[in-house]
Amino acid sequence: MASIVAVVVMYSLFIIVISTASAVRAVPEHLTEMAHLYGANERQLLLKIVVPAALPLAMAGIRLGIGRAVTGMINGEVFIAVVGLGRVLTQAGGRFDSETVLAVLLAVVLVALAAVGLVQWTDHPVNGWLPRTARE
């Protein structure tokens, strides 16, 4: 099980970290300069300027990471550990049992939709302040 978790983390973590780092670097410099001019300390600068400005791009990275995590889950189960849905898929494919293969694929699609729905549900309150066109 640990190997599957490692594969999922490897698939998704890098895209999330890179997009979040890019989001923090993309914070407009004039915002941070203005906060310094008004006497904001580093904690206030982080919480009131950097985090809100970086959240849209960071959440986009999380959305991408969730999709890659589902891909990693399937690859980990099928190719590494051969447990769970991967084992069922491999056995059904070996028996040419198309109904079971399609049922497993439907389960994977439902897991992916649930994960994406959870991220979108979380994204709406976090980035609700953005105009509608900027969120989509």
N, CA, C and O atoms as CSV, one atom per row, in Angstrom:
chain,resi,resn,atom,element,x,y,z
A,1,MET,N,N,0.822,-1.203,0.000
A,1,MET,CA,C,0.000,0.000,0.000
A,1,MET,C,C,0.862,1.262,0.000
A,1,MET,O,O,0.501,2.269,-0.609
A,2,ALA,N,N,2.003,1.199,0.687
A,2,ALA,CA,C,2.874,2.370,0.752
A,2,ALA,C,C,3.414,2.730,-0.633
A,2,ALA,O,O,3.607,3.907,-0.936
A,3,SER,N,N,3.654,1.734,-1.463
A,3,SER,CA,C,4.159,2.032,-2.804
A,3,SER,C,C,3.111,2.754,-3.644
A,3,SER,O,O,3.451,3.635,-4.434
A,4,ILE,N,N,1.853,2.394,-3.481
A,4,ILE,CA,C,0.786,3.087,-4.220
A,4,ILE,C,C,0.693,4.541,-3.763
A,4,ILE,O,O,0.563,5.450,-4.583
A,5,VAL,N,N,0.762,4.752,-2.456
A,5,VAL,CA,C,0.718,6.122,-1.930
A,5,VAL,C,C,1.910,6.920,-2.452
A,5,VAL,O,O,1.768,8.093,-2.798
A,6,ALA,N,N,3.078,6.293,-2.510
A,6,ALA,CA,C,4.260,6.984,-3.024
A,6,ALA,C,C,4.083,7.363,-4.488
A,6,ALA,O,O,4.481,8.455,-4.893
A,7,VAL,N,N,3.496,6.485,-5.284
A,7,VAL,CA,C,3.268,6.787,-6.699
A,7,VAL,C,C,2.277,7.941,-6.838
A,7,VAL,O,O,2.482,8.842,-7.651
A,8,VAL,N,N,1.210,7.918,-6.053
A,8,VAL,CA,C,0.217,9.001,-6.108
A,8,VAL,C,C,0.862,10.331,-5.727
A,8,VAL,O,O,0.621,11.352,-6.372
A,9,VAL,N,N,1.677,10.314,-4.683
A,9,VAL,CA,C,2.345,11.544,-4.252
A,9,VAL,C,C,3.312,12.023,-5.325
A,9,VAL,O,O,3.366,13.217,-5.621
A,10,MET,N,N,4.078,11.104,-5.912
A,10,MET,CA,C,5.023,11.500,-6.954
A,10,MET,C,C,4.309,12.059,-8.180
A,10,MET,O,O,4.793,13.004,-8.803
A,11,TYR,N,N,3.170,11.486,-8.527
A,11,TYR,CA,C,2.426,11.983,-9.694
A,11,TYR,C,C,1.892,13.392,-9.455
A,11,TYR,O,O,1.896,14.219,-10.367
A,12,SER,N,N,1.436,13.667,-8.246
A,12,SER,CA,C,0.694,14.907,-8.025
A,12,SER,C,C,1.477,15.998,-7.318
A,12,SER,O,O,1.209,17.177,-7.548
A,13,LEU,N,N,2.425,15.658,-6.476
A,13,LEU,CA,C,3.069,16.655,-5.633
A,13,LEU,C,C,3.853,17.687,-6.437
A,13,LEU,O,O,3.786,18.879,-6.134
A,14,PHE,N,N,4.585,17.258,-7.442
A,14,PHE,CA,C,5.447,18.187,-8.162
A,14,PHE,C,C,4.640,19.258,-8.889
A,14,PHE,O,O,5.020,20.429,-8.874
A,15,ILE,N,N,3.552,18.882,-9.514
A,15,ILE,CA,C,2.751,19.873,-10.234
A,15,ILE,C,C,2.127,20.871,-9.252
A,15,ILE,O,O,2.000,22.055,-9.566
A,16,ILE,N,N,1.741,20.396,-8.074
A,16,ILE,CA,C,1.161,21.290,-7.069
A,16,ILE,C,C,2.220,22.236,-6.530
A,16,ILE,O,O,1.974,23.436,-6.408
A,17,VAL,N,N,3.394,21.711,-6.207
A,17,VAL,CA,C,4.460,22.549,-5.654
A,17,VAL,C,C,4.941,23.564,-6.680
A,17,VAL,O,O,5.138,24.733,-6.346
A,18,ILE,N,N,5.132,23.140,-7.906
A,18,ILE,CA,C,5.631,24.056,-8.936
A,18,ILE,C,C,4.612,25.151,-9.234
A,18,ILE,O,O,4.982,26.316,-9.376
A,19,SER,N,N,3.337,24.791,-9.329
A,19,SER,CA,C,2.330,25.827,-9.610
A,19,SER,C,C,2.164,26.777,-8.431
A,19,SER,O,O,1.937,27.970,-8.632
A,20,THR,N,N,2.272,26.273,-7.207
A,20,THR,CA,C,2.163,27.151,-6.045
A,20,THR,C,C,3.361,28.089,-5.962
A,20,THR,O,O,3.209,29.273,-5.662
A,21,ALA,N,N,4.550,27.559,-6.227
A,21,ALA,CA,C,5.738,28.420,-6.225
A,21,ALA,C,C,5.635,29.479,-7.322
A,21,ALA,O,O,6.009,30.631,-7.104
A,22,SER,N,N,5.140,29.104,-8.481
A,22,SER,CA,C,4.948,30.079,-9.563
A,22,SER,C,C,3.913,31.118,-9.175
A,22,SER,O,O,4.055,32.295,-9.507
A,23,ALA,N,N,2.876,30.691,-8.478
A,23,ALA,CA,C,1.837,31.625,-8.047
A,23,ALA,C,C,2.399,32.643,-7.062
A,23,ALA,O,O,2.073,33.828,-7.129
A,24,VAL,N,N,3.240,32.176,-6.149
A,24,VAL,CA,C,3.828,33.101,-5.176
A,24,VAL,C,C,4.788,34.062,-5.872
A,24,VAL,O,O,4.824,35.245,-5.535
A,25,ARG,N,N,5.562,33.575,-6.833
A,25,ARG,CA,C,6.476,34.452,-7.570
A,25,ARG,C,C,5.720,35.440,-8.453
A,25,ARG,O,O,6.243,36.506,-8.778
A,26,ALA,N,N,4.504,35.097,-8.840
A,26,ALA,CA,C,3.729,35.965,-9.737
A,26,ALA,C,C,2.956,37.056,-9.009
A,26,ALA,O,O,2.269,37.854,-9.646
A,27,VAL,N,N,3.057,37.103,-7.686
A,27,VAL,CA,C,2.373,38.166,-6.941
A,27,VAL,C,C,2.960,39.502,-7.388
A,27,VAL,O,O,4.177,39.683,-7.366
A,28,PRO,N,N,2.111,40.426,-7.787
A,28,PRO,CA,C,2.622,41.717,-8.268
A,28,PRO,C,C,3.467,42.429,-7.211
A,28,PRO,O,O,3.080,42.538,-6.048
A,29,GLU,N,N,4.610,42.899,-7.645
A,29,GLU,CA,C,5.551,43.538,-6.723
A,29,GLU,C,C,4.993,44.828,-6.142
A,29,GLU,O,O,5.322,45.199,-5.015
A,30,HIS,N,N,4.148,45.514,-6.911
A,30,HIS,CA,C,3.603,46.769,-6.390
A,30,HIS,C,C,2.697,46.527,-5.173
A,30,HIS,O,O,2.566,47.407,-4.322
A,31,LEU,N,N,2.078,45.357,-5.084
A,31,LEU,CA,C,1.252,45.060,-3.908
A,31,LEU,C,C,2.112,44.894,-2.657
A,31,LEU,O,O,1.784,45.418,-1.592
A,32,THR,N,N,3.202,44.169,-2.796
A,32,THR,CA,C,4.068,43.970,-1.633
A,32,THR,C,C,4.766,45.272,-1.233
A,32,THR,O,O,4.950,45.538,-0.046
A,33,GLU,N,N,5.152,46.079,-2.216
A,33,GLU,CA,C,5.774,47.369,-1.896
A,33,GLU,C,C,4.799,48.286,-1.159
A,33,GLU,O,O,5.172,48.971,-0.207
A,34,MET,N,N,3.550,48.286,-1.611
A,34,MET,CA,C,2.543,49.128,-0.963
A,34,MET,C,C,2.298,48.670,0.477
A,34,MET,O,O,2.137,49.490,1.380
A,35,ALA,N,N,2.271,47.355,0.676
A,35,ALA,CA,C,2.080,46.850,2.034
A,35,ALA,C,C,3.249,47.242,2.931
A,35,ALA,O,O,3.044,47.597,4.092
A,36,HIS,N,N,4.456,47.184,2.413
A,36,HIS,CA,C,5.619,47.612,3.199
A,36,HIS,C,C,5.552,49.100,3.516
A,36,HIS,O,O,5.890,49.523,4.621
A,37,LEU,N,N,5.114,49.890,2.542
A,37,LEU,CA,C,5.008,51.324,2.776
A,37,LEU,C,C,3.998,51.657,3.863
A,37,LEU,O,O,4.171,52.622,4.607
A,38,TYR,N,N,2.946,50.857,3.952
A,38,TYR,CA,C,1.943,51.079,4.994
A,38,TYR,C,C,2.300,50.384,6.303
A,38,TYR,O,O,1.485,50.349,7.225
A,39,GLY,N,N,3.495,49.838,6.393
A,39,GLY,CA,C,3.986,49.300,7.659
A,39,GLY,C,C,3.606,47.866,7.948
A,39,GLY,O,O,3.598,47.468,9.113
A,40,ALA,N,N,3.292,47.078,6.948
A,40,ALA,CA,C,2.933,45.679,7.179
A,40,ALA,C,C,4.185,44.880,7.521
A,40,ALA,O,O,5.233,45.038,6.896
A,41,ASN,N,N,4.051,44.015,8.533
A,41,ASN,CA,C,5.168,43.135,8.848
A,41,ASN,C,C,5.109,41.908,7.929
A,41,ASN,O,O,4.202,41.796,7.105
A,42,GLU,N,N,6.064,40.999,8.066
A,42,GLU,CA,C,6.144,39.849,7.156
A,42,GLU,C,C,4.921,38.943,7.271
A,42,GLU,O,O,4.447,38.412,6.266
A,43,ARG,N,N,4.413,38.765,8.477
A,43,ARG,CA,C,3.222,37.915,8.664
A,43,ARG,C,C,2.004,38.529,7.984
A,43,ARG,O,O,1.255,37.831,7.301
A,44,GLN,N,N,1.808,39.811,8.165
A,44,GLN,CA,C,0.693,40.490,7.517
A,44,GLN,C,C,0.854,40.477,6.005
A,44,GLN,O,O,-0.123,40.299,5.278
A,45,LEU,N,N,2.065,40.663,5.533
A,45,LEU,CA,C,2.330,40.625,4.096
A,45,LEU,C,C,1.960,39.261,3.526
A,45,LEU,O,O,1.341,39.171,2.466
A,46,LEU,N,N,2.340,38.206,4.234
A,46,LEU,CA,C,2.034,36.857,3.767
A,46,LEU,C,C,0.535,36.590,3.771
A,46,LEU,O,O,-0.014,36.113,2.778
A,47,LEU,N,N,-0.134,36.897,4.891
A,47,LEU,CA,C,-1.546,36.539,5.048
A,47,LEU,C,C,-2.504,37.454,4.289
A,47,LEU,O,O,-3.569,37.008,3.863
A,48,LYS,N,N,-2.150,38.700,4.116
A,48,LYS,CA,C,-3.091,39.635,3.504
A,48,LYS,C,C,-2.784,39.985,2.057
A,48,LYS,O,O,-3.649,40.502,1.350
A,49,ILE,N,N,-1.565,39.711,1.608
A,49,ILE,CA,C,-1.203,40.061,0.227
A,49,ILE,C,C,-0.834,38.816,-0.576
A,49,ILE,O,O,-1.456,38.530,-1.599
A,50,VAL,N,N,0.165,38.081,-0.122
A,50,VAL,CA,C,0.719,36.988,-0.919
A,50,VAL,C,C,-0.269,35.830,-1.053
A,50,VAL,O,O,-0.510,35.357,-2.163
A,51,VAL,N,N,-0.835,35.372,0.043
A,51,VAL,CA,C,-1.750,34.215,-0.027
A,51,VAL,C,C,-2.980,34.517,-0.879
A,51,VAL,O,O,-3.299,33.721,-1.762
A,52,PRO,N,N,-3.690,35.635,-0.655
A,52,PRO,CA,C,-4.850,35.886,-1.524
A,52,PRO,C,C,-4.492,36.063,-3.002
A,52,PRO,O,O,-5.258,35.662,-3.878
A,53,ALA,N,N,-3.338,36.657,-3.277
A,53,ALA,CA,C,-2.958,36.857,-4.675
A,53,ALA,C,C,-2.519,35.548,-5.331
A,53,ALA,O,O,-2.686,35.376,-6.538
A,54,ALA,N,N,-1.965,34.633,-4.552
A,54,ALA,CA,C,-1.456,33.375,-5.111
A,54,ALA,C,C,-2.503,32.267,-5.139
A,54,ALA,O,O,-2.314,31.275,-5.844
A,55,LEU,N,N,-3.587,32.400,-4.406
A,55,LEU,CA,C,-4.574,31.317,-4.311
A,55,LEU,C,C,-5.178,30.870,-5.639
A,55,LEU,O,O,-5.329,29.664,-5.830
A,56,PRO,N,N,-5.530,31.747,-6.562
A,56,PRO,CA,C,-6.116,31.247,-7.817
A,56,PRO,C,C,-5.194,30.301,-8.578
A,56,PRO,O,O,-5.632,29.247,-9.037
A,57,LEU,N,N,-3.923,30.668,-8.714
A,57,LEU,CA,C,-2.994,29.793,-9.423
A,57,LEU,C,C,-2.670,28.541,-8.614
A,57,LEU,O,O,-2.483,27.466,-9.183
A,58,ALA,N,N,-2.604,28.675,-7.302
A,58,ALA,CA,C,-2.339,27.508,-6.460
A,58,ALA,C,C,-3.490,26.506,-6.554
A,58,ALA,O,O,-3.258,25.298,-6.613
A,59,MET,N,N,-4.718,27.000,-6.568
A,59,MET,CA,C,-5.863,26.091,-6.690
A,59,MET,C,C,-5.901,25.446,-8.072
A,59,MET,O,O,-6.340,24.304,-8.206
A,60,ALA,N,N,-5.455,26.148,-9.084
A,60,ALA,CA,C,-5.359,25.534,-10.412
A,60,ALA,C,C,-4.358,24.388,-10.383
A,60,ALA,O,O,-4.591,23.348,-11.000
A,61,GLY,N,N,-3.257,24.564,-9.679
A,61,GLY,CA,C,-2.284,23.486,-9.535
A,61,GLY,C,C,-2.844,22.312,-8.764
A,61,GLY,O,O,-2.536,21.162,-9.075
A,62,ILE,N,N,-3.659,22.585,-7.767
A,62,ILE,CA,C,-4.282,21.495,-7.006
A,62,ILE,C,C,-5.260,20.738,-7.890
A,62,ILE,O,O,-5.338,19.512,-7.822
A,63,ARG,N,N,-6.011,21.465,-8.725
A,63,ARG,CA,C,-6.919,20.776,-9.654
A,63,ARG,C,C,-6.154,19.870,-10.608
A,63,ARG,O,O,-6.572,18.742,-10.866
A,64,LEU,N,N,-5.038,20.359,-11.130
A,64,LEU,CA,C,-4.206,19.531,-12.003
A,64,LEU,C,C,-3.623,18.346,-11.228
A,64,LEU,O,O,-3.555,17.230,-11.742
A,65,GLY,N,N,-3.209,18.602,-10.003
A,65,GLY,CA,C,-2.630,17.543,-9.186
A,65,GLY,C,C,-3.617,16.440,-8.852
A,65,GLY,O,O,-3.237,15.272,-8.773
A,66,ILE,N,N,-4.880,16.796,-8.655
A,66,ILE,CA,C,-5.895,15.778,-8.365
A,66,ILE,C,C,-6.072,14.851,-9.559
A,66,ILE,O,O,-6.164,13.635,-9.390
A,67,GLY,N,N,-6.118,15.399,-10.735
A,67,GLY,CA,C,-6.224,14.557,-11.930
A,67,GLY,C,C,-5.039,13.630,-12.072
A,67,GLY,O,O,-5.193,12.457,-12.413
A,68,ARG,N,N,-3.853,14.159,-11.810
A,68,ARG,CA,C,-2.659,13.317,-11.889
A,68,ARG,C,C,-2.638,12.292,-10.761
A,68,ARG,O,O,-2.113,11.194,-10.947
A,69,ALA,N,N,-3.192,12.618,-9.603
A,69,ALA,CA,C,-3.232,11.667,-8.489
A,69,ALA,C,C,-4.103,10.461,-8.835
A,69,ALA,O,O,-3.757,9.326,-8.509
A,70,VAL,N,N,-5.220,10.708,-9.489
A,70,VAL,CA,C,-6.076,9.587,-9.902
A,70,VAL,C,C,-5.335,8.710,-10.902
A,70,VAL,O,O,-5.414,7.483,-10.836
A,71,THR,N,N,-4.614,9.337,-11.827
A,71,THR,CA,C,-3.808,8.567,-12.774
A,71,THR,C,C,-2.750,7.752,-12.044
A,71,THR,O,O,-2.523,6.589,-12.377
A,72,GLY,N,N,-2.111,8.346,-11.065
A,72,GLY,CA,C,-1.111,7.633,-10.280
A,72,GLY,C,C,-1.705,6.493,-9.484
A,72,GLY,O,O,-1.078,5.446,-9.324
A,73,MET,N,N,-2.927,6.693,-8.978
A,73,MET,CA,C,-3.596,5.629,-8.237
A,73,MET,C,C,-3.817,4.406,-9.125
A,73,MET,O,O,-3.543,3.277,-8.719
A,74,ILE,N,N,-4.305,4.638,-10.316
A,74,ILE,CA,C,-4.558,3.525,-11.232
A,74,ILE,C,C,-3.252,2.861,-11.643
A,74,ILE,O,O,-3.148,1.634,-11.621
A,75,ASN,N,N,-2.261,3.649,-12.015
A,75,ASN,CA,C,-0.979,3.073,-12.403
A,75,ASN,C,C,-0.344,2.308,-11.254
A,75,ASN,O,O,0.225,1.235,-11.459
A,76,GLY,N,N,-0.435,2.849,-10.058
A,76,GLY,CA,C,0.128,2.165,-8.898
A,76,GLY,C,C,-0.550,0.846,-8.615
A,76,GLY,O,O,0.116,-0.141,-8.302
A,77,GLU,N,N,-1.857,0.815,-8.721
A,77,GLU,CA,C,-2.583,-0.420,-8.451
A,77,GLU,C,C,-2.370,-1.463,-9.537
A,77,GLU,O,O,-2.229,-2.648,-9.237
A,78,VAL,N,N,-2.346,-1.042,-10.778
A,78,VAL,CA,C,-2.242,-2.000,-11.880
A,78,VAL,C,C,-0.816,-2.500,-12.048
A,78,VAL,O,O,-0.598,-3.702,-12.200
A,79,PHE,N,N,0.157,-1.599,-12.021
A,79,PHE,CA,C,1.515,-1.983,-12.390
A,79,PHE,C,C,2.424,-2.314,-11.212
A,79,PHE,O,O,3.407,-3.035,-11.388
A,80,ILE,N,N,2.129,-1.812,-10.029
A,80,ILE,CA,C,3.056,-2.007,-8.916
A,80,ILE,C,C,2.549,-3.060,-7.933
A,80,ILE,O,O,3.198,-4.085,-7.727
A,81,ALA,N,N,1.411,-2.810,-7.339
A,81,ALA,CA,C,0.980,-3.654,-6.234
A,81,ALA,C,C,-0.023,-4.719,-6.640
A,81,ALA,O,O,-0.139,-5.736,-5.955
A,82,VAL,N,N,-0.734,-4.525,-7.703
A,82,VAL,CA,C,-1.782,-5.428,-8.169
A,82,VAL,C,C,-2.725,-5.791,-7.009
A,82,VAL,O,O,-2.914,-6.962,-6.679
A,83,VAL,N,N,-3.302,-4.756,-6.411
A,83,VAL,CA,C,-4.296,-4.921,-5.351
A,83,VAL,C,C,-5.494,-4.054,-5.690
A,83,VAL,O,O,-5.423,-3.199,-6.573
A,84,GLY,N,N,-6.571,-4.273,-5.001
A,84,GLY,CA,C,-7.751,-3.440,-5.145
A,84,GLY,C,C,-8.321,-3.452,-6.550
A,84,GLY,O,O,-8.463,-4.505,-7.170
A,85,LEU,N,N,-8.645,-2.267,-7.042
A,85,LEU,CA,C,-9.228,-2.149,-8.371
A,85,LEU,C,C,-8.262,-2.612,-9.457
A,85,LEU,O,O,-8.692,-3.147,-10.479
A,86,GLY,N,N,-6.983,-2.416,-9.251
A,86,GLY,CA,C,-5.994,-2.866,-10.230
A,86,GLY,C,C,-5.986,-4.378,-10.384
A,86,GLY,O,O,-5.868,-4.896,-11.495
A,87,ARG,N,N,-6.112,-5.080,-9.270
A,87,ARG,CA,C,-6.159,-6.548,-9.323
A,87,ARG,C,C,-7.424,-7.009,-10.043
A,87,ARG,O,O,-7.368,-7.899,-10.892
A,88,VAL,N,N,-8.552,-6.412,-9.710
A,88,VAL,CA,C,-9.817,-6.780,-10.356
A,88,VAL,C,C,-9.731,-6.505,-11.855
A,88,VAL,O,O,-10.179,-7.316,-12.664
A,89,LEU,N,N,-9.160,-5.368,-12.221
A,89,LEU,CA,C,-9.030,-4.999,-13.629
A,89,LEU,C,C,-8.107,-5.970,-14.369
A,89,LEU,O,O,-8.409,-6.394,-15.485
A,90,THR,N,N,-6.996,-6.314,-13.750
A,90,THR,CA,C,-6.063,-7.244,-14.388
A,90,THR,C,C,-6.672,-8.632,-14.561
A,90,THR,O,O,-6.535,-9.250,-15.617
A,91,GLN,N,N,-7.338,-9.113,-13.529
A,91,GLN,CA,C,-7.953,-10.438,-13.619
A,91,GLN,C,C,-9.086,-10.461,-14.641
A,91,GLN,O,O,-9.197,-11.403,-15.425
A,92,ALA,N,N,-9.916,-9.439,-14.637
A,92,ALA,CA,C,-11.024,-9.388,-15.597
A,92,ALA,C,C,-10.506,-9.246,-17.019
A,92,ALA,O,O,-11.073,-9.829,-17.942
A,93,GLY,N,N,-9.448,-8.488,-17.208
A,93,GLY,CA,C,-8.853,-8.365,-18.537
A,93,GLY,C,C,-8.269,-9.680,-19.009
A,93,GLY,O,O,-8.347,-10.003,-20.194
A,94,GLY,N,N,-7.684,-10.444,-18.096
A,94,GLY,CA,C,-7.143,-11.755,-18.457
A,94,GLY,C,C,-8.223,-12.749,-18.841
A,94,GLY,O,O,-7.986,-13.657,-19.637
A,95,ARG,N,N,-9.411,-12.576,-18.274
A,95,ARG,CA,C,-10.543,-13.458,-18.591
A,95,ARG,C,C,-11.405,-12.904,-19.730
A,95,ARG,O,O,-12.403,-13.516,-20.112
A,96,PHE,N,N,-11.019,-11.756,-20.264
A,96,PHE,CA,C,-11.804,-11.077,-21.310
A,96,PHE,C,C,-13.216,-10.769,-20.829
A,96,PHE,O,O,-14.180,-10.852,-21.591
A,97,ASP,N,N,-13.321,-10.413,-19.554
A,97,ASP,CA,C,-14.606,-10.076,-18.930
A,97,ASP,C,C,-14.835,-8.572,-19.093
A,97,ASP,O,O,-14.474,-7.776,-18.226
A,98,SER,N,N,-15.438,-8.208,-20.210
A,98,SER,CA,C,-15.584,-6.787,-20.520
A,98,SER,C,C,-16.534,-6.076,-19.561
A,98,SER,O,O,-16.362,-4.883,-19.307
A,99,GLU,N,N,-17.513,-6.763,-19.031
A,99,GLU,CA,C,-18.455,-6.121,-18.105
A,99,GLU,C,C,-17.745,-5.669,-16.836
A,99,GLU,O,O,-17.979,-4.561,-16.354
A,100,THR,N,N,-16.886,-6.515,-16.297
A,100,THR,CA,C,-16.155,-6.160,-15.081
A,100,THR,C,C,-15.149,-5.047,-15.357
A,100,THR,O,O,-14.981,-4.138,-14.544
A,101,VAL,N,N,-14.483,-5.123,-16.504
A,101,VAL,CA,C,-13.527,-4.074,-16.865
A,101,VAL,C,C,-14.241,-2.731,-16.963
A,101,VAL,O,O,-13.750,-1.727,-16.448
A,102,LEU,N,N,-15.386,-2.709,-17.615
A,102,LEU,CA,C,-16.138,-1.452,-17.730
A,102,LEU,C,C,-16.663,-0.979,-16.373
A,102,LEU,O,O,-16.726,0.224,-16.118
A,103,ALA,N,N,-17.038,-1.918,-15.504
A,103,ALA,CA,C,-17.497,-1.545,-14.164
A,103,ALA,C,C,-16.352,-0.913,-13.361
A,103,ALA,O,O,-16.555,0.077,-12.657
A,104,VAL,N,N,-15.158,-1.488,-13.470
A,104,VAL,CA,C,-14.008,-0.912,-12.772
A,104,VAL,C,C,-13.682,0.469,-13.342
A,104,VAL,O,O,-13.395,1.398,-12.587
A,105,LEU,N,N,-13.725,0.607,-14.650
A,105,LEU,CA,C,-13.473,1.912,-15.257
A,105,LEU,C,C,-14.514,2.940,-14.842
A,105,LEU,O,O,-14.187,4.109,-14.640
A,106,LEU,N,N,-15.750,2.518,-14.716
A,106,LEU,CA,C,-16.796,3.412,-14.227
A,106,LEU,C,C,-16.512,3.827,-12.783
A,106,LEU,O,O,-16.713,4.986,-12.421
A,107,ALA,N,N,-16.047,2.892,-11.961
A,107,ALA,CA,C,-15.696,3.231,-10.581
A,107,ALA,C,C,-14.553,4.237,-10.538
A,107,ALA,O,O,-14.558,5.165,-9.729
A,108,VAL,N,N,-13.578,4.046,-11.414
A,108,VAL,CA,C,-12.453,4.991,-11.474
A,108,VAL,C,C,-12.939,6.372,-11.900
A,108,VAL,O,O,-12.511,7.380,-11.337
A,109,VAL,N,N,-13.810,6.425,-12.870
A,109,VAL,CA,C,-14.358,7.708,-13.320
A,109,VAL,C,C,-15.135,8.376,-12.187
A,109,VAL,O,O,-15.042,9.590,-12.003
A,110,LEU,N,N,-15.893,7.597,-11.433
A,110,LEU,CA,C,-16.641,8.167,-10.303
A,110,LEU,C,C,-15.708,8.699,-9.225
A,110,LEU,O,O,-15.971,9.752,-8.644
A,111,VAL,N,N,-14.611,7.975,-8.947
A,111,VAL,CA,C,-13.628,8.460,-7.973
A,111,VAL,C,C,-13.009,9.764,-8.466
A,111,VAL,O,O,-12.846,10.707,-7.692
A,112,ALA,N,N,-12.667,9.818,-9.744
A,112,ALA,CA,C,-12.072,11.029,-10.309
A,112,ALA,C,C,-13.056,12.199,-10.247
A,112,ALA,O,O,-12.678,13.313,-9.886
A,113,LEU,N,N,-14.306,11.945,-10.596
A,113,LEU,CA,C,-15.316,13.012,-10.534
A,113,LEU,C,C,-15.534,13.490,-9.109
A,113,LEU,O,O,-15.709,14.686,-8.875
A,114,ALA,N,N,-15.525,12.568,-8.159
A,114,ALA,CA,C,-15.673,12.951,-6.756
A,114,ALA,C,C,-14.496,13.796,-6.291
A,114,ALA,O,O,-14.679,14.778,-5.572
A,115,ALA,N,N,-13.290,13.417,-6.700
A,115,ALA,CA,C,-12.107,14.188,-6.305
A,115,ALA,C,C,-12.140,15.589,-6.910
A,115,ALA,O,O,-11.857,16.570,-6.223
A,116,VAL,N,N,-12.481,15.683,-8.187
A,116,VAL,CA,C,-12.563,16.989,-8.843
A,116,VAL,C,C,-13.690,17.824,-8.231
A,116,VAL,O,O,-13.537,19.030,-8.036
A,117,GLY,N,N,-14.809,17.187,-7.933
A,117,GLY,CA,C,-15.916,17.897,-7.287
A,117,GLY,C,C,-15.533,18.435,-5.917
A,117,GLY,O,O,-15.930,19.540,-5.547
A,118,LEU,N,N,-14.760,17.655,-5.163
A,118,LEU,CA,C,-14.309,18.110,-3.854
A,118,LEU,C,C,-13.386,19.319,-3.979
A,118,LEU,O,O,-13.483,20.262,-3.194
A,119,VAL,N,N,-12.501,19.291,-4.954
A,119,VAL,CA,C,-11.597,20.429,-5.159
A,119,VAL,C,C,-12.392,21.660,-5.607
A,119,VAL,O,O,-12.126,22.767,-5.140
A,120,GLN,N,N,-13.354,21.480,-6.496
A,120,GLN,CA,C,-14.166,22.619,-6.931
A,120,GLN,C,C,-15.019,23.166,-5.793
A,120,GLN,O,O,-15.222,24.375,-5.690
A,121,TRP,N,N,-15.516,22.278,-4.942
A,121,TRP,CA,C,-16.303,22.703,-3.784
A,121,TRP,C,C,-15.435,23.523,-2.837
A,121,TRP,O,O,-15.903,24.493,-2.240
A,122,THR,N,N,-14.170,23.133,-2.703
A,122,THR,CA,C,-13.235,23.871,-1.864
A,122,THR,C,C,-12.798,25.164,-2.542
A,122,THR,O,O,-12.580,26.177,-1.877
A,123,ASP,N,N,-12.673,25.127,-3.844
A,123,ASP,CA,C,-12.186,26.285,-4.593
A,123,ASP,C,C,-13.173,27.439,-4.575
A,123,ASP,O,O,-12.763,28.600,-4.539
A,124,HIS,N,N,-14.457,27.144,-4.598
A,124,HIS,CA,C,-15.454,28.212,-4.689
A,124,HIS,C,C,-15.388,29.174,-3.501
A,124,HIS,O,O,-15.331,30.383,-3.729
A,125,PRO,N,N,-15.391,28.711,-2.249
A,125,PRO,CA,C,-15.295,29.691,-1.160
A,125,PRO,C,C,-13.938,30.383,-1.088
A,125,PRO,O,O,-13.845,31.531,-0.653
A,126,VAL,N,N,-12.885,29.685,-1.516
A,126,VAL,CA,C,-11.542,30.262,-1.436
A,126,VAL,C,C,-11.364,31.370,-2.465
A,126,VAL,O,O,-10.814,32.428,-2.159
A,127,ASN,N,N,-11.828,31.124,-3.675
A,127,ASN,CA,C,-11.654,32.100,-4.754
A,127,ASN,C,C,-12.967,32.740,-5.172
A,127,ASN,O,O,-13.092,33.199,-6.308
A,128,GLY,N,N,-13.933,32.780,-4.291
A,128,GLY,CA,C,-15.230,33.373,-4.609
A,128,GLY,C,C,-15.183,34.866,-4.850
A,128,GLY,O,O,-16.098,35.430,-5.449
A,129,TRP,N,N,-14.126,35.509,-4.388
A,129,TRP,CA,C,-13.990,36.957,-4.554
A,129,TRP,C,C,-13.590,37.343,-5.965
A,129,TRP,O,O,-13.710,38.506,-6.349
A,130,LEU,N,N,-13.112,36.371,-6.748
A,130,LEU,CA,C,-12.697,36.674,-8.121
A,130,LEU,C,C,-13.906,36.851,-9.027
A,130,LEU,O,O,-14.962,36.274,-8.766
A,131,PRO,N,N,-13.768,37.639,-10.085
A,131,PRO,CA,C,-14.861,37.709,-11.073
A,131,PRO,C,C,-15.081,36.339,-11.702
A,131,PRO,O,O,-14.152,35.533,-11.763
A,132,ARG,N,N,-16.268,36.070,-12.159
A,132,ARG,CA,C,-16.615,34.745,-12.674
A,132,ARG,C,C,-15.702,34.286,-13.820
A,132,ARG,O,O,-15.336,33.112,-13.875
A,133,THR,N,N,-15.336,35.174,-14.717
A,133,THR,CA,C,-14.488,34.780,-15.844
A,133,THR,C,C,-13.088,34.416,-15.390
A,133,THR,O,O,-12.437,33.606,-16.050
A,134,ALA,N,N,-12.599,34.967,-14.307
A,134,ALA,CA,C,-11.252,34.660,-13.828
A,134,ALA,C,C,-11.207,33.292,-13.151
A,134,ALA,O,O,-10.141,32.677,-13.097
A,135,ARG,N,N,-12.335,32.798,-12.632
A,135,ARG,CA,C,-12.364,31.502,-11.942
A,135,ARG,C,C,-12.462,30.345,-12.906
A,135,ARG,O,O,-12.149,29.219,-12.520
A,136,GLU,N,N,-12.870,30.552,-14.109
A,136,GLU,CA,C,-13.118,29.441,-15.031
A,136,GLU,C,C,-11.994,29.218,-15.992
A,136,GLU,O,O,-12.064,28.317,-16.826
